[in-house]
């Protein structure tokens, strides 16, 4: 069956209701026929012009705030990549046929972002519902008076809703500042590990406050060795991040005294039994010894690290995997395995947000990771980390948290 050929430009112009497209700089890119008709402007008067040059605010209205609120709503959509619905607002329009004469209008606007291939906002869909006649609706005898009362009541309620929205946004902004400070305190700042090149990335799930239950850790050990780990606490947000901070710190300390990664995870498993919310946490720990060119690793239910060999082949370190933390009712020793590496190889540790998709088998995600690693095998850790996220992370963001560590061996 042949797919119909649709002229989307014609569909856009015929859409019922007022719809305009603006660039992130708030310049008109297009407008449909109803927008032009109800706004009293031609296409030539709009396209390529800044929105508030076309529709300035009524200088005769001392309480006017429509321009400021519309601009803030559009800029929020650009900054957050999320739809922004505005409360009812009054925004008068100058009569194009009678300069200096302003027509009273009431609007109910919605600003929705359109993302480009790079995941950034490319356009804003500005949809406006004209509700002037509704507000001025008459209701029988005494209709003029009732219309004025209805107009005042609706406008007052809309202003109150707008103020509530602004207070909620301010509270969210303060909460996000707290979240950012918590993230900085819980996750270590990447620093050089001798001559070894390392890159780390951290991406919270969509809707999270820029904190998550995933973590990474890097610890220098005696004898030209390092310890590296990633882990994943069940859940998102501040609660998961608080559990993550406790487990990361405990595993980091255990690595300094444990004989190997398996023993470090055993210690962490015992500690996790006393932490609410730590059940079913997954983690993988690896000790890298540059003198012997050996990786020793152990996994507590976590996805296998990937070892990219210089020839482009990829080995997944899945030879020492046991259940997640706190799952076994009795304490048992965890397995541990060794693997040799060639100079120039790359070790990648990650959490499930990088490879898992709800509609796919996990093997599909792992194969996609191996393919990306092979294609970018000549890259240094920093550009390789960016390439992996670009190849594997959805451009609109993931519904799961992601932590990523890339080490050139």
Phi, psi and omega per residue, in radians:
X1 nan 2.228 -3.105
X2 -1.325 2.411 3.070
X3 -1.295 2.436 3.136
X4 -1.169 2.510 3.078
X5 -1.527 1.999 -3.044
X6 -1.924 2.259 3.051
X7 -1.557 1.635 -3.042
X8 -1.202 -0.458 3.066
X9 -1.131 -0.725 3.112
X10 -1.184 -0.663 3.104
X11 -1.094 -0.773 -3.131
X12 -1.046 -0.795 -3.088
X13 -1.194 -0.458 -3.121
X14 -1.588 -0.051 -3.123
X15 -0.978 2.336 3.059
X16 -1.273 2.438 -3.097
X17 1.645 2.837 -3.063
X18 -1.465 2.099 3.122
X19 -2.396 2.277 3.070
X20 -2.290 2.703 3.064
X21 -1.975 2.298 3.126
X22 -2.230 2.656 3.047
X23 -1.334 2.915 3.082
X24 -1.046 -0.302 3.061
X25 -1.537 0.135 3.102
X26 1.162 0.696 3.059
X27 -1.879 2.360 -3.115
X28 -1.127 2.238 3.049
X29 -1.841 -0.491 3.105
X30 -2.972 2.873 3.081
X31 -2.680 2.512 -3.130
X32 -1.449 3.056 -3.010
X33 -1.132 -0.691 -3.140
X34 -1.144 -0.623 3.109
X35 -1.089 -0.825 -3.138
X36 -1.083 -0.756 -3.085
X37 -1.163 -0.854 -3.054
X38 -1.326 -0.458 3.089
X39 -1.503 -0.186 3.106
X40 1.205 0.614 -3.141
X41 -2.276 2.676 3.037
X42 -1.543 2.875 3.112
X43 -1.061 -0.674 -3.130
X44 -1.146 -0.503 3.128
X45 -1.328 -0.255 -3.090
X46 -1.824 -0.915 -2.921
X47 -1.041 2.299 3.106
X48 1.418 0.072 -3.102
X49 -1.968 2.587 3.092
X50 -1.149 2.362 -2.992
X51 -0.971 -0.693 -3.044
X52 -1.537 -0.078 2.890
X53 -1.357 -0.596 3.110
X54 -1.342 -0.720 -3.095
X55 -2.171 1.341 3.077
X56 -1.232 2.920 -3.123
X57 -1.435 2.628 -3.131
X58 -1.129 1.971 -3.108
X59 -1.231 -0.230 -3.119
X60 -1.539 -0.099 -3.123
X61 -1.852 1.817 -3.066
X62 -1.189 -0.384 -3.108
X63 -1.695 0.111 -3.061
X64 -1.091 2.335 3.090
X65 -2.452 0.147 -3.069
X66 -1.074 -0.683 -3.109
X67 -1.172 -0.802 -3.128
X68 -1.076 -0.797 -3.088
X69 -1.190 -0.653 3.106
X70 -1.157 -0.767 3.115
X71 -1.074 -0.789 -3.130
X72 -1.103 -0.690 3.117
X73 -1.109 -0.773 3.142
X74 -1.136 -0.733 -3.139
X75 -1.197 -0.544 3.041
X76 -1.128 -0.726 3.120
X77 -1.087 -0.665 3.111
X78 -1.181 -0.756 -3.061
X79 -1.244 -0.743 -3.034
X80 -1.627 -0.345 -3.041
X81 1.239 0.335 -3.110
X82 -2.145 2.671 3.128
X83 -1.115 2.481 3.125
X84 -2.212 2.033 3.140
X85 -1.749 2.217 -3.088
X86 -1.667 2.696 2.994
X87 -1.286 2.844 3.081
X88 -0.942 2.347 3.135
X89 -2.440 2.692 3.047
X90 -1.674 2.248 3.129
X91 -2.538 1.759 -3.093
X92 -1.273 2.654 3.138
X93 -2.129 2.341 3.093
X94 -1.270 2.330 3.113
X95 -1.159 2.041 -3.096
X96 -1.118 -0.383 3.131
X97 -1.544 -0.261 -3.089
X98 -2.388 1.395 -3.137
X99 -0.923 2.378 -3.124
X100 1.617 -0.161 3.092
X101 -1.825 2.203 -3.036
X102 -1.954 2.369 3.126
X103 -1.774 2.243 -3.124
X104 -1.273 2.262 3.113
X105 -2.390 2.570 3.008
X106 -2.111 2.352 -3.036
X107 -2.288 2.679 3.004
X108 -2.162 1.636 -3.002
X109 -1.655 2.683 2.981
X110 -2.349 2.338 3.110
X111 -2.062 2.084 -3.070
X112 -2.114 2.294 -3.131
X113 -1.395 2.583 2.981
X114 -2.025 2.098 -3.071
X115 -1.521 2.466 3.068
X116 -1.510 3.135 -3.127
X117 -1.019 -0.470 -3.122
X118 -1.500 0.039 3.131
X119 1.516 -0.082 3.102
X120 -1.586 2.790 -3.135
X121 -1.236 2.148 -3.138
X122 -1.757 -0.564 -3.117
X123 -2.553 2.773 2.987
X124 -2.040 2.200 3.002
X125 -1.533 2.006 -3.114
X126 -1.857 1.743 3.133
X127 -1.797 2.285 -3.049
X128 -2.211 2.256 3.040
X129 -1.745 2.101 3.105
X130 -1.414 2.011 -3.062
X131 -2.123 0.329 -3.107
X132 -1.038 -0.810 -3.099
X133 -1.176 -0.582 3.102
X134 -1.109 -0.793 -3.120
X135 -1.140 -0.578 -3.125
X136 -1.600 0.187 -3.088
X137 -1.000 2.502 3.140
X138 -1.790 2.640 -3.071
X139 -2.231 0.888 3.061
X140 1.583 -2.615 -3.134
X141 -0.992 2.410 -3.096
X142 1.260 0.400 -3.033
X143 -1.017 -0.687 -3.122
X144 -1.053 -0.775 3.132
X145 -1.160 -0.763 3.126
X146 -1.089 -0.639 3.121
X147 -1.102 -0.737 -3.140
X148 -1.166 -0.692 3.110
X149 -1.124 -0.781 3.127
X150 -1.091 -0.747 3.128
X151 -1.046 -0.827 -3.116
X152 -1.130 -0.713 -3.101
X153 -1.156 -0.845 -3.133
X154 -1.099 -0.719 -3.112
X155 -1.170 -0.717 3.118
X156 -1.091 -0.784 3.135
X157 -1.096 -0.698 -3.135
X158 -1.153 -0.663 3.111
X159 -1.133 -0.694 3.116
X160 -1.106 -0.744 3.103
X161 -1.085 -0.693 3.131
X162 -1.114 -0.723 3.121
X163 -1.139 -0.674 3.082
X164 -1.098 -0.748 3.111
X165 -1.039 -0.745 -3.124
X166 -1.143 -0.674 3.106
X167 -1.162 -0.690 3.109
X168 -1.124 -0.692 3.121
X169 -1.148 -0.674 3.106
X170 -1.131 -0.721 3.116
X171 -1.123 -0.690 3.117
X172 -1.127 -0.682 3.131
X173 -1.114 -0.715 3.104
X174 -1.147 -0.705 3.118
X175 -1.108 -0.653 3.137
X176 -1.171 -0.639 3.083
X177 -1.073 -0.711 3.085
X178 -1.099 -0.736 -3.127
X179 -1.096 -0.727 3.128
X180 -1.117 -0.711 3.105
X181 -1.131 -0.680 3.109
X182 -1.124 -0.758 3.122
X183 -1.023 -0.803 -3.121
X184 -1.081 -0.585 -3.124
X185 -1.343 -0.577 -3.031
X186 -1.495 -0.586 -3.091
X187 -1.801 2.377 -3.097
X188 -1.216 2.535 3.043
X189 -1.310 2.169 -3.136
X190 -1.007 2.381 3.119
X191 -2.467 2.780 -3.127
X192 -1.049 2.422 3.068
X193 -1.944 1.415 -3.059
X194 1.143 -2.276 3.110
X195 -1.665 0.165 -3.037
X196 -1.572 2.363 -3.083
X197 -1.656 2.227 -3.059
X198 -2.368 2.476 3.021
X199 -2.282 2.470 3.083
X200 -2.256 2.620 3.075
X201 -2.417 2.623 -3.089
X202 -2.484 2.119 -3.133
X203 -2.309 2.006 3.082
X204 -1.300 2.793 3.101
X205 -1.150 2.777 3.078
X206 -0.990 2.330 3.116
X207 1.526 -0.156 3.107
X208 -1.341 2.838 -3.109
X209 -1.543 0.609 -3.110
X210 1.209 0.339 2.987
X211 -2.294 2.715 -3.112
X212 -2.710 3.125 -3.124
X213 -1.601 0.030 3.083
X214 -1.511 2.629 3.109
X215 -2.567 2.850 2.985
X216 -2.325 2.794 3.119
X217 -2.696 2.463 3.110
X218 -2.352 2.212 -3.088
X219 -2.331 2.264 3.037
X220 -1.345 2.365 3.139
X221 -2.058 2.763 3.101
X222 -1.102 2.696 3.035
X223 1.385 0.640 3.107
X224 1.001 0.819 3.118
X225 -2.253 2.765 2.971
X226 -2.371 2.751 3.019
X227 -1.964 2.337 3.114
X228 -2.300 2.496 -3.122
X229 -2.589 2.671 2.876
X230 -2.342 2.678 3.137
X231 -2.620 2.916 -3.041
X232 -2.529 1.932 3.055
X233 -1.504 2.455 3.105
X234 -1.111 2.312 3.096
X235 1.808 3.097 -3.123
X236 -2.320 3.038 2.985
X237 1.387 -2.854 -2.983
X238 -1.124 -0.688 -3.113
X239 -1.093 -0.832 3.120
X240 -1.115 -0.644 -3.127
X241 -1.142 -0.638 3.121
X242 -1.152 -0.725 3.073
X243 -1.115 -0.777 3.131
X244 -0.964 -0.775 -3.101
X245 -1.065 -0.702 3.132
X246 -1.181 -0.763 -3.104
X247 -1.216 -0.699 -3.139
X248 -1.084 -0.790 -3.133
X249 -1.110 -0.710 -3.127
X250 -1.147 -0.750 -3.134
X251 -1.193 -0.641 3.114
X252 -1.085 -0.742 3.117
X253 -1.192 -0.707 -3.123
X254 -1.099 -0.589 -3.115
X255 -1.096 -0.496 -3.097
X256 -1.292 -0.370 -3.073
X257 -2.089 -0.233 -3.099
X258 -1.314 2.663 3.101
X259 -1.269 -0.460 -3.136
X260 -2.882 3.105 -3.086
X261 -1.120 -0.583 3.135
X262 -1.095 -0.763 3.133
X263 -1.157 -0.641 3.101
X264 -1.096 -0.712 3.120
X265 -1.231 -0.551 3.065
X266 -1.096 -0.781 3.101
X267 -1.065 -0.757 3.139
X268 -1.105 -0.693 3.125
X269 -1.077 -0.705 3.086
X270 -1.130 -0.725 -3.134
X271 -1.160 -0.669 -3.068
X272 -1.112 -0.414 -3.134
X273 -1.136 -0.333 -3.106
X274 -1.817 0.134 -3.122
X275 -1.976 2.032 3.086
X276 -1.090 2.274 3.117
X277 1.603 -0.036 -3.114
X278 -1.566 -0.145 -3.111
X279 -1.067 2.469 3.089
X280 1.209 0.205 3.022
X281 -1.108 2.409 3.057
X282 -1.857 2.647 3.122
X283 -2.768 2.648 3.020
X284 -2.321 2.405 -3.074
X285 -2.219 2.386 3.113
X286 -2.372 2.416 2.985
X287 -1.833 2.236 3.130
X288 -1.928 2.145 -3.136
X289 -1.965 1.923 -3.096
X290 -1.362 -0.354 3.107
X291 -1.237 -0.756 -3.124
X292 -1.702 -0.028 -3.088
X293 0.916 0.904 -3.080
X294 -2.282 2.444 2.989
X295 -1.918 2.169 3.042
X296 -1.929 2.226 -3.008
X297 -2.462 2.826 3.065
X298 -2.672 2.531 -3.065
X299 -2.260 2.348 3.034
X300 -1.819 1.346 3.070
X301 1.247 0.230 -3.049
X302 -1.661 2.806 3.077
X303 -1.110 2.539 -3.021
X304 -1.262 2.347 2.994
X305 -1.019 2.723 -3.139
X306 -1.965 2.261 3.086
X307 -1.881 1.965 3.125
X308 -1.596 1.993 -3.141
X309 -1.400 2.749 -3.116
X310 -0.998 -0.451 -3.127
X311 -1.470 0.028 3.093
X312 1.683 -0.149 3.069
X313 -1.338 2.718 -3.071
X314 -2.198 2.291 3.042
X315 -1.994 2.267 3.072
X316 -1.636 2.270 -3.077
X317 -1.452 1.456 -3.060
X318 -2.075 0.395 -3.076
X319 -1.607 0.044 -3.117
X320 -2.581 1.188 -3.075
X321 -2.018 2.335 3.133
X322 -2.285 3.029 -3.125
X323 -1.083 2.827 3.087
X324 -1.072 2.993 -3.109
X325 -1.131 2.421 3.026
X326 1.316 0.122 -3.110
X327 -1.483 -0.744 -3.127
X328 -1.319 2.288 -3.140
X329 -1.177 -0.463 3.133
X330 -1.962 2.624 3.090
X331 -1.296 2.198 3.110
X332 -2.271 2.682 3.101
X333 -1.261 2.447 -3.122
X334 -1.610 2.631 3.135
X335 -1.316 2.838 -3.126
X336 -2.579 2.519 -3.127
X337 -2.415 2.750 3.122
X338 -2.075 2.615 3.096
X339 -2.597 2.321 3.114
X340 -1.456 2.653 3.093
X341 -2.341 2.674 3.080
X342 -1.625 2.635 3.113
X343 -1.044 2.349 -3.115
X344 1.681 -0.121 3.070
X345 -1.202 2.914 -3.125
X346 -2.262 2.288 3.077
X347 -1.849 2.291 -3.111
X348 -2.173 2.126 3.000
X349 -1.962 2.531 -2.977
X350 -2.748 2.902 3.019
X351 -1.924 3.002 -2.919
X352 -1.142 -0.361 3.127
X353 -1.061 -0.354 -3.130
X354 -1.361 -0.593 -2.958
X355 -2.120 -0.401 -3.043
X356 -1.460 2.436 2.999
X357 -2.315 2.422 -3.047
X358 -1.098 -0.455 -3.088
X359 -1.668 0.106 -3.047
X360 -2.201 2.694 2.935
X361 -1.259 2.567 -3.088
X362 -1.077 -0.519 3.129
X363 -1.075 -0.534 3.101
X364 -1.145 -0.750 3.112
X365 -1.148 -0.684 3.116
X366 -1.169 -0.666 3.096
X367 -1.134 -0.639 3.109
X368 -1.154 -0.671 3.086
X369 -1.119 -0.808 -3.137
X370 -1.068 -0.697 3.130
X371 -1.133 -0.748 3.130
X372 -1.121 -0.734 3.124
X373 -1.077 -0.748 -3.122
X374 -1.106 -0.683 -3.104
X375 -1.236 -0.473 -3.083
X376 -1.965 0.438 -2.988
X377 -1.119 -0.367 -3.122
X378 -1.553 -0.038 -3.098
X379 -1.389 2.619 2.990
X380 -1.286 2.894 -3.051
X381 -0.950 -0.761 -3.094
X382 -1.088 -0.973 3.107
X383 -1.141 -0.517 3.104
X384 -1.158 -0.731 3.103
X385 -1.040 -0.755 3.108
X386 -1.120 -0.692 -3.135
X387 -1.143 -0.718 3.124
X388 -1.083 -0.768 3.108
X389 -1.122 -0.705 3.137
X390 -1.133 -0.682 -3.111
X391 -1.330 -0.644 -2.923
X392 -1.911 -0.444 -3.090
X393 -1.525 2.306 3.085
X394 -1.016 2.433 -3.101
X395 -1.099 -0.457 3.141
X396 -1.560 0.059 -3.134
X397 1.725 2.741 -3.097
X398 -1.760 2.655 3.052
X399 -1.434 -0.013 3.087
X400 -2.232 2.693 3.138
X401 -1.220 2.757 -3.135
X402 -2.440 2.234 2.944
X403 -2.167 2.507 -3.035
X404 -2.510 2.321 3.067
X405 -2.233 2.263 3.137
X406 -2.174 2.177 -3.087
X407 -2.215 2.198 2.996
X408 -1.468 2.120 -3.047
X409 -1.570 nan nan
